[in-house]
Structure formats: structure tokens, C-alpha cells
Amino acid sequence: MKKMKTVKDSQPWSEREKVLLLLLLVSVIDIPSLIDTLYQIGYEFGQALALWF
């Protein structure tokens, strides 16, 4: 596994790990609120995307 590591992977916290940790912390705190927030973001993003086309 060690010889497969790239320069980017050798950083203490990769971007993916930060996101996963943040999602874990948020989901432990309030899952319904997280789902609602993600739904709102997705809905607003969809509306904005629809305006472009």
C-alpha cells in the first residue's frame, strides 16, 4: 500500500477525508437537518441550472 501512495495522498488530511469527517460529524449531530439542507441545496442548484439552459 505504501508504494502506491502519490504525493497528494501523503498529506496528513486529504480533501476527501476532510469532507467525509465533516459529513460524519454533521450527520451524528442532526441527520434530518442535514438531509433537509442537502435537499434545499440540490433544489436551488437545479433551479439555477435550469435558468442557464
N, CA, C and O atoms as a Tripos MOL2 file, in Angstrom:
@<TRIPOS>MOLECULE
protein
  212   211    53     0     0
PROTEIN
NO_CHARGES

@<TRIPOS>ATOM
      1 N           0.8320   -1.2040    0.0000 N.3       1 MET1
      2 CA          0.0000    0.0000    0.0000 C.3       1 MET1
      3 C           0.8720    1.2610    0.0000 C.2       1 MET1
      4 O           0.5310    2.2600   -0.6330 O.2       1 MET1
      5 N           1.9970    1.2020    0.7150 N.am      2 LYS2
      6 CA          2.8320    2.3950    0.8320 C.3       2 LYS2
      7 C           3.4030    2.8440   -0.5060 C.2       2 LYS2
      8 O           3.4330    4.0390   -0.7990 O.2       2 LYS2
      9 N           3.8610    1.8840   -1.3280 N.am      3 LYS3
     10 CA          4.4750    2.2680   -2.5950 C.3       3 LYS3
     11 C           3.4650    2.8160   -3.6010 C.2       3 LYS3
     12 O           3.8530    3.4150   -4.6050 O.2       3 LYS3
     13 N           2.1720    2.6170   -3.3390 N.am      4 MET4
     14 CA          1.1310    3.1310   -4.2260 C.3       4 MET4
     15 C           0.7800    4.5890   -3.9350 C.2       4 MET4
     16 O           0.1130    5.2450   -4.7360 O.2       4 MET4
     17 N           1.2330    5.0920   -2.7830 N.am      5 LYS5
     18 CA          0.8870    6.4680   -2.4030 C.3       5 LYS5
     19 C           1.5220    7.4860   -3.3450 C.2       5 LYS5
     20 O           2.6810    7.3540   -3.7380 O.2       5 LYS5
     21 N           0.7420    8.5000   -3.6960 N.am      6 THR6
     22 CA          1.2630    9.5870   -4.5180 C.3       6 THR6
     23 C           1.6050   10.7550   -3.6060 C.2       6 THR6
     24 O           1.3830   10.6940   -2.3970 O.2       6 THR6
     25 N           2.1410   11.8100   -4.1850 N.am      7 VAL7
     26 CA          2.5000   12.9900   -3.4000 C.3       7 VAL7
     27 C           1.2590   13.5930   -2.7580 C.2       7 VAL7
     28 O           1.2970   14.0340   -1.6090 O.2       7 VAL7
     29 N           0.1610   13.6110   -3.5030 N.am      8 LYS8
     30 CA         -1.0870   14.1890   -2.9930 C.3       8 LYS8
     31 C          -1.6300   13.3820   -1.8120 C.2       8 LYS8
     32 O          -2.1380   13.9530   -0.8460 O.2       8 LYS8
     33 N          -1.5220   12.0530   -1.8920 N.am      9 ASP9
     34 CA         -2.0470   11.1890   -0.8390 C.3       9 ASP9
     35 C          -1.2130   11.2360    0.4330 C.2       9 ASP9
     36 O          -1.6840   10.8100    1.4880 O.2       9 ASP9
     37 N           0.0080   11.7410    0.3610 N.am     10 SER10
     38 CA          0.8880   11.7460    1.5260 C.3      10 SER10
     39 C           0.5810   12.8890    2.4930 C.2      10 SER10
     40 O           1.1640   12.9570    3.5750 O.2      10 SER10
     41 N          -0.3270   13.7830    2.1110 N.am     11 GLN11
     42 CA         -0.7220   14.8650    3.0120 C.3      11 GLN11
     43 C          -1.4600   14.2790    4.2100 C.2      11 GLN11
     44 O          -2.1470   13.2660    4.0850 O.2      11 GLN11
     45 N          -1.3160   14.9300    5.3980 N.am     12 PRO12
     46 CA         -1.9610   14.4120    6.6140 C.3      12 PRO12
     47 C          -3.4640   14.2030    6.4450 C.2      12 PRO12
     48 O          -3.9940   13.1630    6.8350 O.2      12 PRO12
     49 N          -4.1430   15.1770    5.8720 N.am     13 TRP13
     50 CA         -5.5920   15.0760    5.6540 C.3      13 TRP13
     51 C          -5.8880   15.3930    4.2020 C.2      13 TRP13
     52 O          -5.7090   16.5280    3.7610 O.2      13 TRP13
     53 N          -6.3340   14.4060    3.4660 N.am     14 SER14
     54 CA         -6.7030   14.6520    2.0750 C.3      14 SER14
     55 C          -8.0530   15.3700    2.0400 C.2      14 SER14
     56 O          -8.7820   15.3890    3.0320 O.2      14 SER14
     57 N          -8.3710   15.9500    0.9080 N.am     15 GLU15
     58 CA         -9.6370   16.6870    0.7650 C.3      15 GLU15
     59 C         -10.8250   15.7600    0.9950 C.2      15 GLU15
     60 O         -11.8200   16.1490    1.6060 O.2      15 GLU15
     61 N         -10.7090   14.5290    0.4970 N.am     16 ARG16
     62 CA        -11.7960   13.5550    0.6340 C.3      16 ARG16
     63 C         -12.0230   13.1910    2.1020 C.2      16 ARG16
     64 O         -13.1640   13.0720    2.5470 O.2      16 ARG16
     65 N         -10.9260   13.0130    2.8540 N.am     17 GLU17
     66 CA        -11.0400   12.6730    4.2700 C.3      17 GLU17
     67 C         -11.6920   13.8090    5.0530 C.2      17 GLU17
     68 O         -12.5040   13.5620    5.9450 O.2      17 GLU17
     69 N         -11.3410   15.0580    4.7210 N.am     18 LYS18
     70 CA        -11.9420   16.2130    5.3920 C.3      18 LYS18
     71 C         -13.4460   16.2400    5.1710 C.2      18 LYS18
     72 O         -14.2150   16.4630    6.1050 O.2      18 LYS18
     73 N         -13.8590   16.0120    3.9310 N.am     19 VAL19
     74 CA        -15.2860   16.0180    3.5990 C.3      19 VAL19
     75 C         -16.0190   14.9000    4.3250 C.2      19 VAL19
     76 O         -17.0910   15.1180    4.8900 O.2      19 VAL19
     77 N         -15.4380   13.6960    4.3100 N.am     20 LEU20
     78 CA        -16.0660   12.5590    4.9810 C.3      20 LEU20
     79 C         -16.1790   12.7910    6.4800 C.2      20 LEU20
     80 O         -17.1990   12.4630    7.0870 O.2      20 LEU20
     81 N         -15.1270   13.3600    7.0840 N.am     21 LEU21
     82 CA        -15.1470   13.6460    8.5160 C.3      21 LEU21
     83 C         -16.2160   14.6800    8.8390 C.2      21 LEU21
     84 O         -16.9560   14.5320    9.8110 O.2      21 LEU21
     85 N         -16.2950   15.7300    8.0210 N.am     22 LEU22
     86 CA        -17.3020   16.7680    8.2200 C.3      22 LEU22
     87 C         -18.7070   16.1980    8.1080 C.2      22 LEU22
     88 O         -19.5670   16.4920    8.9380 O.2      22 LEU22
     89 N         -18.9440   15.3790    7.0790 N.am     23 LEU23
     90 CA        -20.2540   14.7540    6.9030 C.3      23 LEU23
     91 C         -20.5950   13.8440    8.0750 C.2      23 LEU23
     92 O         -21.7420   13.8000    8.5200 O.2      23 LEU23
     93 N         -19.5920   13.1130    8.5780 N.am     24 LEU24
     94 CA        -19.8060   12.2320    9.7240 C.3      24 LEU24
     95 C         -20.2150   13.0350   10.9470 C.2      24 LEU24
     96 O         -21.1770   12.6860   11.6310 O.2      24 LEU24
     97 N         -19.4820   14.1190   11.2260 N.am     25 LEU25
     98 CA        -19.7840   14.9590   12.3870 C.3      25 LEU25
     99 C         -21.1720   15.5740   12.2820 C.2      25 LEU25
    100 O         -21.9380   15.5720   13.2460 O.2      25 LEU25
    101 N         -21.4890   16.1010   11.1040 N.am     26 VAL26
    102 CA        -22.7900   16.7390   10.9050 C.3      26 VAL26
    103 C         -23.9230   15.7260   11.0100 C.2      26 VAL26
    104 O         -24.9610   16.0040   11.6100 O.2      26 VAL26
    105 N         -23.7160   14.5500   10.4230 N.am     27 SER27
    106 CA        -24.7710   13.5360   10.4410 C.3      27 SER27
    107 C         -25.0120   12.9980   11.8440 C.2      27 SER27
    108 O         -26.1400   12.6460   12.1890 O.2      27 SER27
    109 N         -23.9640   12.9340   12.6510 N.am     28 VAL28
    110 CA        -24.1170   12.4850   14.0400 C.3      28 VAL28
    111 C         -24.9220   13.5160   14.8240 C.2      28 VAL28
    112 O         -25.7150   13.1640   15.6960 O.2      28 VAL28
    113 N         -24.7100   14.7900   14.5050 N.am     29 ILE29
    114 CA        -25.3970   15.8640   15.2270 C.3      29 ILE29
    115 C         -26.8830   15.9140   14.8770 C.2      29 ILE29
    116 O         -27.7300   15.8980   15.7700 O.2      29 ILE29
    117 N         -27.2000   15.9750   13.5970 N.am     30 ASP30
    118 CA        -28.6020   16.1510   13.2030 C.3      30 ASP30
    119 C         -28.8500   15.6510   11.7840 C.2      30 ASP30
    120 O         -28.6910   16.3990   10.8190 O.2      30 ASP30
    121 N         -29.2350   14.3970   11.6640 N.am     31 ILE31
    122 CA        -29.4460   13.7830   10.3480 C.3      31 ILE31
    123 C         -30.6150   14.4170    9.5730 C.2      31 ILE31
    124 O         -30.4450   14.7370    8.3960 O.2      31 ILE31
    125 N         -31.7980   14.6100   10.1900 N.am     32 PRO32
    126 CA        -32.9080   15.2280    9.4450 C.3      32 PRO32
    127 C         -32.5630   16.6170    8.9170 C.2      32 PRO32
    128 O         -32.9330   16.9710    7.7980 O.2      32 PRO32
    129 N         -31.8520   17.4010    9.7260 N.am     33 SER33
    130 CA        -31.4630   18.7440    9.3070 C.3      33 SER33
    131 C         -30.4940   18.6740    8.1320 C.2      33 SER33
    132 O         -30.5810   19.4730    7.2000 O.2      33 SER33
    133 N         -29.5680   17.7120    8.1790 N.am     34 LEU34
    134 CA        -28.6040   17.5430    7.0950 C.3      34 LEU34
    135 C         -29.3110   17.1780    5.7960 C.2      34 LEU34
    136 O         -29.0090   17.7340    4.7400 O.2      34 LEU34
    137 N         -30.2460   16.2470    5.8790 N.am     35 ILE35
    138 CA        -30.9960   15.8180    4.7000 C.3      35 ILE35
    139 C         -31.7800   16.9910    4.1150 C.2      35 ILE35
    140 O         -31.8060   17.1840    2.8990 O.2      35 ILE35
    141 N         -32.4140   17.7690    4.9830 N.am     36 ASP36
    142 CA        -33.1920   18.9260    4.5410 C.3      36 ASP36
    143 C         -32.2890   19.9540    3.8620 C.2      36 ASP36
    144 O         -32.6490   20.5240    2.8320 O.2      36 ASP36
    145 N         -31.1160   20.1830    4.4460 N.am     37 THR37
    146 CA        -30.1620   21.1350    3.8810 C.3      37 THR37
    147 C         -29.6850   20.6770    2.5090 C.2      37 THR37
    148 O         -29.6360   21.4670    1.5660 O.2      37 THR37
    149 N         -29.3330   19.3910    2.4010 N.am     38 LEU38
    150 CA        -28.8780   18.8530    1.1150 C.3      38 LEU38
    151 C         -29.9830   18.9440    0.0680 C.2      38 LEU38
    152 O         -29.7120   19.2220   -1.1000 O.2      38 LEU38
    153 N         -31.2270   18.7090    0.4850 N.am     39 TYR39
    154 CA        -32.3620   18.8040   -0.4330 C.3      39 TYR39
    155 C         -32.5110   20.2390   -0.9360 C.2      39 TYR39
    156 O         -32.7120   20.4710   -2.1280 O.2      39 TYR39
    157 N         -32.4100   21.2070   -0.0070 N.am     40 GLN40
    158 CA        -32.5280   22.6170   -0.3740 C.3      40 GLN40
    159 C         -31.4250   23.0250   -1.3500 C.2      40 GLN40
    160 O         -31.6840   23.7070   -2.3420 O.2      40 GLN40
    161 N         -30.1840   22.6010   -1.0590 N.am     41 ILE41
    162 CA        -29.0540   22.9240   -1.9330 C.3      41 ILE41
    163 C         -29.2750   22.3180   -3.3190 C.2      41 ILE41
    164 O         -29.0650   22.9820   -4.3340 O.2      41 ILE41
    165 N         -29.6980   21.0610   -3.3530 N.am     42 GLY42
    166 CA        -29.9550   20.3830   -4.6180 C.3      42 GLY42
    167 C         -31.0650   21.0560   -5.4030 C.2      42 GLY42
    168 O         -30.9730   21.2060   -6.6210 O.2      42 GLY42
    169 N         -32.1220   21.4650   -4.6950 N.am     43 TYR43
    170 CA        -33.2580   22.1230   -5.3410 C.3      43 TYR43
    171 C         -32.8390   23.4670   -5.9350 C.2      43 TYR43
    172 O         -33.1660   23.7780   -7.0810 O.2      43 TYR43
    173 N         -32.1060   24.2680   -5.1370 N.am     44 GLU44
    174 CA        -31.6620   25.5800   -5.6040 C.3      44 GLU44
    175 C         -30.6750   25.4490   -6.7540 C.2      44 GLU44
    176 O         -30.6990   26.2460   -7.6910 O.2      44 GLU44
    177 N         -29.8000   24.4370   -6.6840 N.am     45 PHE45
    178 CA        -28.8400   24.1950   -7.7580 C.3      45 PHE45
    179 C         -29.5730   23.8090   -9.0400 C.2      45 PHE45
    180 O         -29.2010   24.2370  -10.1330 O.2      45 PHE45
    181 N         -30.6040   23.0060   -8.8980 N.am     46 GLY46
    182 CA        -31.4180   22.5980  -10.0380 C.3      46 GLY46
    183 C         -32.1200   23.7890  -10.6710 C.2      46 GLY46
    184 O         -32.1960   23.8970  -11.8950 O.2      46 GLY46
    185 N         -32.6310   24.6810   -9.8350 N.am     47 GLN47
    186 CA        -33.2950   25.8900  -10.3390 C.3      47 GLN47
    187 C         -32.3060   26.7650  -11.1000 C.2      47 GLN47
    188 O         -32.6110   27.2610  -12.1850 O.2      47 GLN47
    189 N         -31.1160   26.9520  -10.5230 N.am     48 ALA48
    190 CA        -30.0860   27.7830  -11.1570 C.3      48 ALA48
    191 C         -29.6360   27.1580  -12.4750 C.2      48 ALA48
    192 O         -29.4190   27.8580  -13.4630 O.2      48 ALA48
    193 N         -29.4980   25.8360  -12.4770 N.am     49 LEU49
    194 CA        -29.0710   25.1250  -13.6790 C.3      49 LEU49
    195 C         -30.1240   25.2620  -14.7810 C.2      49 LEU49
    196 O         -29.7870   25.4010  -15.9560 O.2      49 LEU49
    197 N         -31.3940   25.2210  -14.3940 N.am     50 ALA50
    198 CA        -32.4900   25.3330  -15.3570 C.3      50 ALA50
    199 C         -32.4910   26.7120  -16.0280 C.2      50 ALA50
    200 O         -32.8670   26.8350  -17.1940 O.2      50 ALA50
    201 N         -32.0750   27.7340  -15.3000 N.am     51 LEU51
    202 CA        -32.0350   29.0850  -15.8560 C.3      51 LEU51
    203 C         -30.9590   29.2250  -16.9290 C.2      51 LEU51
    204 O         -31.0860   30.0400  -17.8430 O.2      51 LEU51
    205 N         -29.9010   28.4280  -16.8110 N.am     52 TRP52
    206 CA        -28.8100   28.5080  -17.7800 C.3      52 TRP52
    207 C         -29.2010   27.9250  -19.1320 C.2      52 TRP52
    208 O         -28.6680   28.3420  -20.1610 O.2      52 TRP52
    209 N         -30.1300   26.9580  -19.1440 N.am     53 PHE53
    210 CA        -30.4790   26.2630  -20.3920 C.3      53 PHE53
    211 C         -31.8710   26.5980  -20.8950 C.2      53 PHE53
    212 O         -32.2920   26.0870  -21.9320 O.2      53 PHE53
@<TRIPOS>BOND
     1     1     2 1
     2     2     3 1
     3     3     4 2
     4     3     5 am
     5     5     6 1
     6     6     7 1
     7     7     8 2
     8     7     9 am
     9     9    10 1
    10    10    11 1
    11    11    12 2
    12    11    13 am
    13    13    14 1
    14    14    15 1
    15    15    16 2
    16    15    17 am
    17    17    18 1
    18    18    19 1
    19    19    20 2
    20    19    21 am
    21    21    22 1
    22    22    23 1
    23    23    24 2
    24    23    25 am
    25    25    26 1
    26    26    27 1
    27    27    28 2
    28    27    29 am
    29    29    30 1
    30    30    31 1
    31    31    32 2
    32    31    33 am
    33    33    34 1
    34    34    35 1
    35    35    36 2
    36    35    37 am
    37    37    38 1
    38    38    39 1
    39    39    40 2
    40    39    41 am
    41    41    42 1
    42    42    43 1
    43    43    44 2
    44    43    45 am
    45    45    46 1
    46    46    47 1
    47    47    48 2
    48    47    49 am
    49    49    50 1
    50    50    51 1
    51    51    52 2
    52    51    53 am
    53    53    54 1
    54    54    55 1
    55    55    56 2
    56    55    57 am
    57    57    58 1
    58    58    59 1
    59    59    60 2
    60    59    61 am
    61    61    62 1
    62    62    63 1
    63    63    64 2
    64    63    65 am
    65    65    66 1
    66    66    67 1
    67    67    68 2
    68    67    69 am
    69    69    70 1
    70    70    71 1
    71    71    72 2
    72    71    73 am
    73    73    74 1
    74    74    75 1
    75    75    76 2
    76    75    77 am
    77    77    78 1
    78    78    79 1
    79    79    80 2
    80    79    81 am
    81    81    82 1
    82    82    83 1
    83    83    84 2
    84    83    85 am
    85    85    86 1
    86    86    87 1
    87    87    88 2
    88    87    89 am
    89    89    90 1
    90    90    91 1
    91    91    92 2
    92    91    93 am
    93    93    94 1
    94    94    95 1
    95    95    96 2
    96    95    97 am
    97    97    98 1
    98    98    99 1
    99    99   100 2
   100    99   101 am
   101   101   102 1
   102   102   103 1
   103   103   104 2
   104   103   105 am
   105   105   106 1
   106   106   107 1
   107   107   108 2
   108   107   109 am
   109   109   110 1
   110   110   111 1
   111   111   112 2
   112   111   113 am
   113   113   114 1
   114   114   115 1
   115   115   116 2
   116   115   117 am
   117   117   118 1
   118   118   119 1
   119   119   120 2
   120   119   121 am
   121   121   122 1
   122   122   123 1
   123   123   124 2
   124   123   125 am
   125   125   126 1
   126   126   127 1
   127   127   128 2
   128   127   129 am
   129   129   130 1
   130   130   131 1
   131   131   132 2
   132   131   133 am
   133   133   134 1
   134   134   135 1
   135   135   136 2
   136   135   137 am
   137   137   138 1
   138   138   139 1
   139   139   140 2
   140   139   141 am
   141   141   142 1
   142   142   143 1
   143   143   144 2
   144   143   145 am
   145   145   146 1
   146   146   147 1
   147   147   148 2
   148   147   149 am
   149   149   150 1
   150   150   151 1
   151   151   152 2
   152   151   153 am
   153   153   154 1
   154   154   155 1
   155   155   156 2
   156   155   157 am
   157   157   158 1
   158   158   159 1
   159   159   160 2
   160   159   161 am
   161   161   162 1
   162   162   163 1
   163   163   164 2
   164   163   165 am
   165   165   166 1
   166   166   167 1
   167   167   168 2
   168   167   169 am
   169   169   170 1
   170   170   171 1
   171   171   172 2
   172   171   173 am
   173   173   174 1
   174   174   175 1
   175   175   176 2
   176   175   177 am
   177   177   178 1
   178   178   179 1
   179   179   180 2
   180   179   181 am
   181   181   182 1
   182   182   183 1
   183   183   184 2
   184   183   185 am
   185   185   186 1
   186   186   187 1
   187   187   188 2
   188   187   189 am
   189   189   190 1
   190   190   191 1
   191   191   192 2
   192   191   193 am
   193   193   194 1
   194   194   195 1
   195   195   196 2
   196   195   197 am
   197   197   198 1
   198   198   199 1
   199   199   200 2
   200   199   201 am
   201   201   202 1
   202   202   203 1
   203   203   204 2
   204   203   205 am
   205   205   206 1
   206   206   207 1
   207   207   208 2
   208   207   209 am
   209   209   210 1
   210   210   211 1
   211   211   212 2
@<TRIPOS>SUBSTRUCTURE
     1 MET1         2 RESIDUE 1 A MET
     2 LYS2         6 RESIDUE 1 A LYS
     3 LYS3        10 RESIDUE 1 A LYS
     4 MET4        14 RESIDUE 1 A MET
     5 LYS5        18 RESIDUE 1 A LYS
     6 THR6        22 RESIDUE 1 A THR
     7 VAL7        26 RESIDUE 1 A VAL
     8 LYS8        30 RESIDUE 1 A LYS
     9 ASP9        34 RESIDUE 1 A ASP
    10 SER10       38 RESIDUE 1 A SER
    11 GLN11       42 RESIDUE 1 A GLN
    12 PRO12       46 RESIDUE 1 A PRO
    13 TRP13       50 RESIDUE 1 A TRP
    14 SER14       54 RESIDUE 1 A SER
    15 GLU15       58 RESIDUE 1 A GLU
    16 ARG16       62 RESIDUE 1 A ARG
    17 GLU17       66 RESIDUE 1 A GLU
    18 LYS18       70 RESIDUE 1 A LYS
    19 VAL19       74 RESIDUE 1 A VAL
    20 LEU20       78 RESIDUE 1 A LEU
    21 LEU21       82 RESIDUE 1 A LEU
    22 LEU22       86 RESIDUE 1 A LEU
    23 LEU23       90 RESIDUE 1 A LEU
    24 LEU24       94 RESIDUE 1 A LEU
    25 LEU25       98 RESIDUE 1 A LEU
    26 VAL26      102 RESIDUE 1 A VAL
    27 SER27      106 RESIDUE 1 A SER
    28 VAL28      110 RESIDUE 1 A VAL
    29 ILE29      114 RESIDUE 1 A ILE
    30 ASP30      118 RESIDUE 1 A ASP
    31 ILE31      122 RESIDUE 1 A ILE
    32 PRO32      126 RESIDUE 1 A PRO
    33 SER33      130 RESIDUE 1 A SER
    34 LEU34      134 RESIDUE 1 A LEU
    35 ILE35      138 RESIDUE 1 A ILE
    36 ASP36      142 RESIDUE 1 A ASP
    37 THR37      146 RESIDUE 1 A THR
    38 LEU38      150 RESIDUE 1 A LEU
    39 TYR39      154 RESIDUE 1 A TYR
    40 GLN40      158 RESIDUE 1 A GLN
    41 ILE41      162 RESIDUE 1 A ILE
    42 GLY42      166 RESIDUE 1 A GLY
    43 TYR43      170 RESIDUE 1 A TYR
    44 GLU44      174 RESIDUE 1 A GLU
    45 PHE45      178 RESIDUE 1 A PHE
    46 GLY46      182 RESIDUE 1 A GLY
    47 GLN47      186 RESIDUE 1 A GLN
    48 ALA48      190 RESIDUE 1 A ALA
    49 LEU49      194 RESIDUE 1 A LEU
    50 ALA50      198 RESIDUE 1 A ALA
    51 LEU51      202 RESIDUE 1 A LEU
    52 TRP52      206 RESIDUE 1 A TRP
    53 PHE53      210 RESIDUE 1 A PHE
